[in-house]
Amino acid sequence: MTFNGTWKVDRSENYDKFMEQMGINVMKRKLAEHDNLKITIEQNGDKFHVKESSTFRTKEIDFTLGVPFEYALADGTEVSGSWNMEGEMLKGTFTRKDNNKDLTTTRIMVGGELVQSYSYEGVDAKRIFKKQ
């Protein structure tokens, strides 16, 4: 239940390069840098309800650890995969439907902040969130 709460993006590291690697055009990348993303996480055992709110969209996702599901990223890229707990880290492994390439996302608590990391085709990025 460590992740429970509402988290607002505070800063990003290498996020533009990551989005570029994902094939997101420059206009969408510029908008995403200032999306004011807020994530609300509610964990109940191995079930999660996540609400993502940004300047551009609000999306709610329900998933169970280890159970595959489908999801559309903010830019419309469709993926399928699952989240699992690895120690204190929540790790998502997803495959893009358009090219079958893998995207890995992790969430971990570091010093009271939620650090969400991304890895795609050799490019890594982070978004750091503060609790609201």
Summary of the structure (lengths in Angstrom):
residues: 132
radius of gyration: 13.9
end to end distance: 16.1
largest distance: 39.5
contacts: 369
relative contact order: 0.23
helix: 11%
strand: 58%
